[in-house]
Amino acid sequence: MPQTFVLYPIILHFISCLLLFTFLFSGKMPVSAAQILPTLLIPVFGPIATLTASIAEKFSIHKPDAIASEFQGSIEDPYWITLRAPKKDEEVVPLEEALIINDRGTRKGLVFDTLLEDPLDNIDILLLARENNDADTAHYANTTISKIQRDFQLQIQKLAVEIENSPDNIELLDRYIHTLDRFINSGLSEAYLLRKQRIILSDLLDRRLQRTDPDRLFLDLKIQNCIALGEINEASRINNLRIEKWPRDEKSWLNELQISVASRDAMRLKQVITHAESADINWTENGREKIAFWREGRG
């Protein structure tokens, strides 16, 4: 009789285990390897505990920190790796405002969002964030800015070597020009290197403009670079070529307006505005607003 009393619970236990594992491995409930051994070795209570844990696992609602988990997987390369866009939040706070509020969690979360999107599109905010008095916020911003600077510098060095080995490759030349121009205008280039980089860009643009018929994009880049270098006469010469080729293009006249302002030539500025108001130019709304701004300022 005592043997039968012991045998029945053992048989009941293994039948329970068999039924439980059949149910769990059917895919209806989650099960982990760590649950198998206790289930087999703990009579009766083991299967009950495993079933309870599996039910709780299935129906519990997990709310992980989405920002932290996404950033953790991309900390080594937040700039170049394409990440999924963060979910839209109905209570969005502009990052500029978040940087000055006292809610540390909100501030850090929004800085993370900026890192996970395109950091270069938010470089002004990152430059502001690195001066923040919160150590974590400043650290994350500085880390990303340093990464962007390093990646740009490596790209530029690589392109410089490639163009030296393949001087006739126009696609490579275009890529070099666009990369260097983007870095210069990002505001991330060190001040002592900026003029040197602009001189290199000027030489590259000269090479590009000699290859084919004048291209508006590269003419404009050349003009803007000349203005930044203080080479007003060269900027004016290049823009005169642009006006001759595209006299009705508003950009030709907006360039002329900018050159007049940069040279502080009030008479030239007056002539540009007078011509802009009377000539047959294909103005956009944005272009008209710029002309109106200077006309009203002159008046």
KOLNURO-833306 format. One record per residue (C-alpha): residue number from 1; residue in one letter; x, y, z. Coordinates in steps of 0.02 Angstrom, whole numbers, always signed. Layout:
<sites>
{resi=NUM, resn=A, x=X, y=Y, z=Z}
...
</sites>
This chain:
<sites>
{resi=1, resn=M, x=+0, y=+0, z=+0}
{resi=2, resn=P, x=+138, y=+128, z=+41}
{resi=3, resn=Q, x=+225, y=+87, z=-124}
{resi=4, resn=T, x=+63, y=+120, z=-218}
{resi=5, resn=F, x=+41, y=+285, z=-124}
{resi=6, resn=V, x=+214, y=+343, z=-184}
{resi=7, resn=L, x=+196, y=+274, z=-360}
{resi=8, resn=Y, x=+34, y=+365, z=-402}
{resi=9, resn=P, x=+104, y=+542, z=-374}
{resi=10, resn=I, x=+259, y=+497, z=-478}
{resi=11, resn=I, x=+151, y=+434, z=-622}
{resi=12, resn=L, x=+39, y=+588, z=-605}
{resi=13, resn=H, x=+193, y=+701, z=-608}
{resi=14, resn=F, x=+266, y=+628, z=-769}
{resi=15, resn=I, x=+96, y=+628, z=-854}
{resi=16, resn=S, x=+79, y=+812, z=-805}
{resi=17, resn=C, x=+253, y=+848, z=-874}
{resi=18, resn=L, x=+215, y=+757, z=-1036}
{resi=19, resn=L, x=+51, y=+851, z=-1062}
{resi=20, resn=L, x=+129, y=+1017, z=-1013}
{resi=21, resn=F, x=+278, y=+1002, z=-1132}
{resi=22, resn=T, x=+166, y=+942, z=-1273}
{resi=23, resn=F, x=+62, y=+1099, z=-1248}
{resi=24, resn=L, x=+210, y=+1216, z=-1229}
{resi=25, resn=F, x=+310, y=+1152, z=-1377}
{resi=26, resn=S, x=+156, y=+1166, z=-1488}
{resi=27, resn=G, x=+197, y=+1351, z=-1492}
{resi=28, resn=K, x=+47, y=+1409, z=-1394}
{resi=29, resn=M, x=+150, y=+1464, z=-1244}
{resi=30, resn=P, x=+331, y=+1525, z=-1226}
{resi=31, resn=V, x=+454, y=+1407, z=-1143}
{resi=32, resn=S, x=+639, y=+1423, z=-1105}
{resi=33, resn=A, x=+773, y=+1292, z=-1077}
{resi=34, resn=A, x=+792, y=+1350, z=-897}
{resi=35, resn=Q, x=+613, y=+1296, z=-859}
{resi=36, resn=I, x=+633, y=+1114, z=-916}
{resi=37, resn=L, x=+744, y=+1046, z=-776}
{resi=38, resn=P, x=+642, y=+1116, z=-628}
{resi=39, resn=T, x=+483, y=+1053, z=-709}
{resi=40, resn=L, x=+549, y=+875, z=-718}
{resi=41, resn=L, x=+631, y=+869, z=-546}
{resi=42, resn=I, x=+502, y=+956, z=-437}
{resi=43, resn=P, x=+352, y=+841, z=-416}
{resi=44, resn=V, x=+182, y=+914, z=-462}
{resi=45, resn=F, x=+231, y=+1090, z=-411}
{resi=46, resn=G, x=+360, y=+1100, z=-552}
{resi=47, resn=P, x=+234, y=+1083, z=-695}
{resi=48, resn=I, x=+112, y=+1201, z=-607}
{resi=49, resn=A, x=+247, y=+1334, z=-583}
{resi=50, resn=T, x=+306, y=+1318, z=-764}
{resi=51, resn=L, x=+129, y=+1334, z=-831}
{resi=52, resn=T, x=+97, y=+1487, z=-722}
{resi=53, resn=A, x=+260, y=+1569, z=-779}
{resi=54, resn=S, x=+223, y=+1533, z=-962}
{resi=55, resn=I, x=+49, y=+1609, z=-949}
{resi=56, resn=A, x=+119, y=+1764, z=-864}
{resi=57, resn=E, x=+255, y=+1777, z=-999}
{resi=58, resn=K, x=+128, y=+1768, z=-1139}
{resi=59, resn=F, x=+6, y=+1895, z=-1072}
{resi=60, resn=S, x=+124, y=+2018, z=-988}
{resi=61, resn=I, x=+152, y=+2185, z=-1078}
{resi=62, resn=H, x=+333, y=+2233, z=-1101}
{resi=63, resn=K, x=+377, y=+2415, z=-1116}
{resi=64, resn=P, x=+564, y=+2424, z=-1143}
{resi=65, resn=D, x=+653, y=+2588, z=-1158}
{resi=66, resn=A, x=+647, y=+2604, z=-1347}
{resi=67, resn=I, x=+772, y=+2745, z=-1355}
{resi=68, resn=A, x=+900, y=+2657, z=-1247}
{resi=69, resn=S, x=+883, y=+2490, z=-1338}
{resi=70, resn=E, x=+898, y=+2567, z=-1511}
{resi=71, resn=F, x=+1045, y=+2674, z=-1461}
{resi=72, resn=Q, x=+1135, y=+2531, z=-1375}
{resi=73, resn=G, x=+1143, y=+2436, z=-1539}
{resi=74, resn=S, x=+1213, y=+2584, z=-1633}
{resi=75, resn=I, x=+1329, y=+2669, z=-1509}
{resi=76, resn=E, x=+1483, y=+2627, z=-1611}
{resi=77, resn=D, x=+1415, y=+2703, z=-1769}
{resi=78, resn=P, x=+1262, y=+2815, z=-1743}
{resi=79, resn=Y, x=+1297, y=+2918, z=-1898}
{resi=80, resn=W, x=+1313, y=+2798, z=-2044}
{resi=81, resn=I, x=+1202, y=+2652, z=-1991}
{resi=82, resn=T, x=+1024, y=+2670, z=-2054}
{resi=83, resn=L, x=+904, y=+2650, z=-1909}
{resi=84, resn=R, x=+717, y=+2638, z=-1907}
{resi=85, resn=A, x=+630, y=+2803, z=-1875}
{resi=86, resn=P, x=+570, y=+2826, z=-1697}
{resi=87, resn=K, x=+384, y=+2819, z=-1666}
{resi=88, resn=K, x=+294, y=+2985, z=-1672}
{resi=89, resn=D, x=+248, y=+3056, z=-1504}
{resi=90, resn=E, x=+94, y=+3162, z=-1491}
{resi=91, resn=E, x=+177, y=+3266, z=-1354}
{resi=92, resn=V, x=+331, y=+3320, z=-1453}
{resi=93, resn=V, x=+443, y=+3450, z=-1373}
{resi=94, resn=P, x=+562, y=+3547, z=-1488}
{resi=95, resn=L, x=+739, y=+3495, z=-1450}
{resi=96, resn=E, x=+794, y=+3676, z=-1429}
{resi=97, resn=E, x=+669, y=+3692, z=-1286}
{resi=98, resn=A, x=+708, y=+3521, z=-1214}
{resi=99, resn=L, x=+889, y=+3573, z=-1190}
{resi=100, resn=I, x=+840, y=+3710, z=-1067}
{resi=101, resn=I, x=+706, y=+3619, z=-969}
{resi=102, resn=N, x=+741, y=+3533, z=-805}
{resi=103, resn=D, x=+666, y=+3365, z=-853}
{resi=104, resn=R, x=+827, y=+3264, z=-874}
{resi=105, resn=G, x=+737, y=+3113, z=-945}
{resi=106, resn=T, x=+648, y=+3214, z=-1079}
{resi=107, resn=R, x=+806, y=+3307, z=-1125}
{resi=108, resn=K, x=+910, y=+3148, z=-1140}
{resi=109, resn=G, x=+774, y=+3057, z=-1237}
{resi=110, resn=L, x=+759, y=+3195, z=-1367}
{resi=111, resn=V, x=+947, y=+3205, z=-1388}
{resi=112, resn=F, x=+946, y=+3017, z=-1420}
{resi=113, resn=D, x=+810, y=+3042, z=-1552}
{resi=114, resn=T, x=+923, y=+3169, z=-1637}
{resi=115, resn=L, x=+1069, y=+3046, z=-1636}
{resi=116, resn=L, x=+962, y=+2908, z=-1712}
{resi=117, resn=E, x=+899, y=+3017, z=-1854}
{resi=118, resn=D, x=+1019, y=+3105, z=-1972}
{resi=119, resn=P, x=+1138, y=+3196, z=-1853}
{resi=120, resn=L, x=+1203, y=+3309, z=-1991}
{resi=121, resn=D, x=+1029, y=+3380, z=-2018}
{resi=122, resn=N, x=+1026, y=+3425, z=-1834}
{resi=123, resn=I, x=+1204, y=+3484, z=-1816}
{resi=124, resn=D, x=+1155, y=+3656, z=-1749}
{resi=125, resn=I, x=+1058, y=+3571, z=-1609}
{resi=126, resn=L, x=+1201, y=+3452, z=-1572}
{resi=127, resn=L, x=+1323, y=+3598, z=-1562}
{resi=128, resn=L, x=+1205, y=+3679, z=-1438}
{resi=129, resn=A, x=+1180, y=+3516, z=-1342}
{resi=130, resn=R, x=+1366, y=+3490, z=-1313}
{resi=131, resn=E, x=+1368, y=+3650, z=-1209}
{resi=132, resn=N, x=+1225, y=+3587, z=-1100}
{resi=133, resn=N, x=+1258, y=+3578, z=-913}
{resi=134, resn=D, x=+1193, y=+3399, z=-907}
{resi=135, resn=A, x=+1346, y=+3285, z=-921}
{resi=136, resn=D, x=+1257, y=+3145, z=-1015}
{resi=137, resn=T, x=+1176, y=+3263, z=-1141}
{resi=138, resn=A, x=+1342, y=+3350, z=-1176}
{resi=139, resn=H, x=+1433, y=+3182, z=-1189}
{resi=140, resn=Y, x=+1311, y=+3109, z=-1315}
{resi=141, resn=A, x=+1319, y=+3266, z=-1422}
{resi=142, resn=N, x=+1509, y=+3275, z=-1416}
{resi=143, resn=T, x=+1523, y=+3091, z=-1460}
{resi=144, resn=T, x=+1415, y=+3112, z=-1614}
{resi=145, resn=I, x=+1500, y=+3273, z=-1670}
{resi=146, resn=S, x=+1671, y=+3192, z=-1654}
{resi=147, resn=K, x=+1610, y=+3042, z=-1753}
{resi=148, resn=I, x=+1544, y=+3151, z=-1894}
{resi=149, resn=Q, x=+1706, y=+3251, z=-1901}
{resi=150, resn=R, x=+1812, y=+3092, z=-1905}
{resi=151, resn=D, x=+1706, y=+3011, z=-2041}
{resi=152, resn=F, x=+1711, y=+3168, z=-2148}
{resi=153, resn=Q, x=+1900, y=+3182, z=-2130}
{resi=154, resn=L, x=+1926, y=+3000, z=-2176}
{resi=155, resn=Q, x=+1812, y=+3018, z=-2327}
{resi=156, resn=I, x=+1902, y=+3174, z=-2386}
{resi=157, resn=Q, x=+2074, y=+3094, z=-2365}
{resi=158, resn=K, x=+2017, y=+2940, z=-2459}
{resi=159, resn=L, x=+1943, y=+3044, z=-2602}
{resi=160, resn=A, x=+2101, y=+3149, z=-2613}
{resi=161, resn=V, x=+2205, y=+2992, z=-2641}
{resi=162, resn=E, x=+2081, y=+2919, z=-2765}
{resi=163, resn=I, x=+2071, y=+3078, z=-2870}
{resi=164, resn=E, x=+2261, y=+3087, z=-2872}
{resi=165, resn=N, x=+2265, y=+2911, z=-2944}
{resi=166, resn=S, x=+2119, y=+2941, z=-3063}
{resi=167, resn=P, x=+2126, y=+3126, z=-3112}
{resi=168, resn=D, x=+2011, y=+3102, z=-3262}
{resi=169, resn=N, x=+1870, y=+3021, z=-3164}
{resi=170, resn=I, x=+1736, y=+3157, z=-3165}
{resi=171, resn=E, x=+1615, y=+3060, z=-3054}
{resi=172, resn=L, x=+1751, y=+3044, z=-2922}
{resi=173, resn=L, x=+1790, y=+3229, z=-2938}
{resi=174, resn=D, x=+1606, y=+3273, z=-2914}
{resi=175, resn=R, x=+1596, y=+3163, z=-2758}
{resi=176, resn=Y, x=+1753, y=+3245, z=-2688}
{resi=177, resn=I, x=+1682, y=+3420, z=-2719}
{resi=178, resn=H, x=+1513, y=+3382, z=-2639}
{resi=179, resn=T, x=+1590, y=+3296, z=-2487}
{resi=180, resn=L, x=+1714, y=+3436, z=-2454}
{resi=181, resn=D, x=+1581, y=+3570, z=-2481}
{resi=182, resn=R, x=+1461, y=+3483, z=-2362}
{resi=183, resn=F, x=+1594, y=+3470, z=-2228}
{resi=184, resn=I, x=+1643, y=+3653, z=-2247}
{resi=185, resn=N, x=+1464, y=+3711, z=-2233}
{resi=186, resn=S, x=+1421, y=+3596, z=-2088}
{resi=187, resn=G, x=+1514, y=+3710, z=-1968}
{resi=188, resn=L, x=+1616, y=+3563, z=-1904}
{resi=189, resn=S, x=+1780, y=+3606, z=-1988}
{resi=190, resn=E, x=+1910, y=+3675, z=-1870}
{resi=191, resn=A, x=+1938, y=+3863, z=-1895}
{resi=192, resn=Y, x=+2124, y=+3845, z=-1934}
{resi=193, resn=L, x=+2085, y=+3718, z=-2071}
{resi=194, resn=L, x=+1936, y=+3805, z=-2149}
{resi=195, resn=R, x=+2028, y=+3924, z=-2265}
{resi=196, resn=K, x=+2144, y=+3785, z=-2324}
{resi=197, resn=Q, x=+1994, y=+3675, z=-2362}
{resi=198, resn=R, x=+1910, y=+3815, z=-2458}
{resi=199, resn=I, x=+2066, y=+3841, z=-2563}
{resi=200, resn=I, x=+2068, y=+3654, z=-2603}
{resi=201, resn=L, x=+1883, y=+3664, z=-2648}
{resi=202, resn=S, x=+1917, y=+3814, z=-2760}
{resi=203, resn=D, x=+2051, y=+3716, z=-2856}
{resi=204, resn=L, x=+1933, y=+3566, z=-2873}
{resi=205, resn=L, x=+1794, y=+3677, z=-2939}
{resi=206, resn=D, x=+1912, y=+3755, z=-3067}
{resi=207, resn=R, x=+1957, y=+3581, z=-3128}
{resi=208, resn=R, x=+1774, y=+3534, z=-3138}
{resi=209, resn=L, x=+1721, y=+3691, z=-3232}
{resi=210, resn=Q, x=+1859, y=+3663, z=-3361}
{resi=211, resn=R, x=+1799, y=+3487, z=-3400}
{resi=212, resn=T, x=+1629, y=+3523, z=-3478}
{resi=213, resn=D, x=+1511, y=+3666, z=-3520}
{resi=214, resn=P, x=+1476, y=+3775, z=-3367}
{resi=215, resn=D, x=+1357, y=+3692, z=-3246}
{resi=216, resn=R, x=+1246, y=+3801, z=-3138}
{resi=217, resn=L, x=+1274, y=+3698, z=-2981}
{resi=218, resn=F, x=+1463, y=+3707, z=-2989}
{resi=219, resn=L, x=+1461, y=+3890, z=-3042}
{resi=220, resn=D, x=+1358, y=+3930, z=-2888}
{resi=221, resn=L, x=+1474, y=+3829, z=-2776}
{resi=222, resn=K, x=+1622, y=+3923, z=-2849}
{resi=223, resn=I, x=+1538, y=+4092, z=-2823}
{resi=224, resn=Q, x=+1492, y=+4055, z=-2642}
{resi=225, resn=N, x=+1667, y=+3990, z=-2606}
{resi=226, resn=C, x=+1746, y=+4144, z=-2682}
{resi=227, resn=I, x=+1637, y=+4257, z=-2575}
{resi=228, resn=A, x=+1686, y=+4158, z=-2419}
{resi=229, resn=L, x=+1870, y=+4178, z=-2466}
{resi=230, resn=G, x=+1847, y=+4364, z=-2496}
{resi=231, resn=E, x=+1884, y=+4346, z=-2682}
{resi=232, resn=I, x=+1747, y=+4466, z=-2736}
{resi=233, resn=N, x=+1816, y=+4505, z=-2909}
{resi=234, resn=E, x=+1828, y=+4319, z=-2951}
{resi=235, resn=A, x=+1652, y=+4291, z=-2886}
{resi=236, resn=S, x=+1590, y=+4433, z=-2995}
{resi=237, resn=R, x=+1681, y=+4365, z=-3148}
{resi=238, resn=I, x=+1606, y=+4192, z=-3127}
{resi=239, resn=N, x=+1432, y=+4262, z=-3099}
{resi=240, resn=N, x=+1445, y=+4368, z=-3257}
{resi=241, resn=L, x=+1469, y=+4205, z=-3353}
{resi=242, resn=R, x=+1315, y=+4137, z=-3268}
{resi=243, resn=I, x=+1211, y=+4291, z=-3310}
{resi=244, resn=E, x=+1264, y=+4280, z=-3493}
{resi=245, resn=K, x=+1210, y=+4099, z=-3503}
{resi=246, resn=W, x=+1054, y=+4107, z=-3393}
{resi=247, resn=P, x=+996, y=+4290, z=-3387}
{resi=248, resn=R, x=+820, y=+4247, z=-3328}
{resi=249, resn=D, x=+873, y=+4127, z=-3190}
{resi=250, resn=E, x=+840, y=+4211, z=-3022}
{resi=251, resn=K, x=+993, y=+4129, z=-2945}
{resi=252, resn=S, x=+1106, y=+4231, z=-3060}
{resi=253, resn=W, x=+1033, y=+4390, z=-2986}
{resi=254, resn=L, x=+1027, y=+4328, z=-2808}
{resi=255, resn=N, x=+1212, y=+4290, z=-2827}
{resi=256, resn=E, x=+1236, y=+4467, z=-2892}
{resi=257, resn=L, x=+1142, y=+4534, z=-2743}
{resi=258, resn=Q, x=+1251, y=+4434, z=-2623}
{resi=259, resn=I, x=+1411, y=+4492, z=-2709}
{resi=260, resn=S, x=+1354, y=+4674, z=-2695}
{resi=261, resn=V, x=+1321, y=+4653, z=-2509}
{resi=262, resn=A, x=+1486, y=+4562, z=-2479}
{resi=263, resn=S, x=+1582, y=+4698, z=-2571}
{resi=264, resn=R, x=+1485, y=+4835, z=-2477}
{resi=265, resn=D, x=+1452, y=+4919, z=-2643}
{resi=266, resn=A, x=+1292, y=+5021, z=-2615}
{resi=267, resn=M, x=+1284, y=+5082, z=-2796}
{resi=268, resn=R, x=+1298, y=+4906, z=-2865}
{resi=269, resn=L, x=+1166, y=+4845, z=-2743}
{resi=270, resn=K, x=+1048, y=+4983, z=-2801}
{resi=271, resn=Q, x=+1076, y=+4936, z=-2984}
{resi=272, resn=V, x=+1043, y=+4750, z=-2949}
{resi=273, resn=I, x=+879, y=+4788, z=-2859}
{resi=274, resn=T, x=+822, y=+4907, z=-2996}
{resi=275, resn=H, x=+860, y=+4777, z=-3129}
{resi=276, resn=A, x=+775, y=+4640, z=-3029}
{resi=277, resn=E, x=+614, y=+4740, z=-3018}
{resi=278, resn=S, x=+607, y=+4781, z=-3203}
{resi=279, resn=A, x=+687, y=+4636, z=-3296}
{resi=280, resn=D, x=+600, y=+4478, z=-3356}
{resi=281, resn=I, x=+665, y=+4359, z=-3224}
{resi=282, resn=N, x=+588, y=+4194, z=-3171}
{resi=283, resn=W, x=+564, y=+4236, z=-2989}
{resi=284, resn=T, x=+506, y=+4116, z=-2855}
{resi=285, resn=E, x=+415, y=+4177, z=-2701}
{resi=286, resn=N, x=+572, y=+4153, z=-2598}
{resi=287, resn=G, x=+674, y=+4255, z=-2723}
{resi=288, resn=R, x=+549, y=+4398, z=-2721}
{resi=289, resn=E, x=+554, y=+4401, z=-2532}
{resi=290, resn=K, x=+744, y=+4421, z=-2534}
{resi=291, resn=I, x=+737, y=+4563, z=-2659}
{resi=292, resn=A, x=+597, y=+4647, z=-2560}
{resi=293, resn=F, x=+701, y=+4634, z=-2401}
{resi=294, resn=W, x=+847, y=+4728, z=-2477}
{resi=295, resn=R, x=+734, y=+4853, z=-2567}
{resi=296, resn=E, x=+646, y=+4897, z=-2404}
{resi=297, resn=G, x=+812, y=+4905, z=-2312}
{resi=298, resn=R, x=+880, y=+5022, z=-2445}
{resi=299, resn=G, x=+725, y=+5130, z=-2435}
</sites>
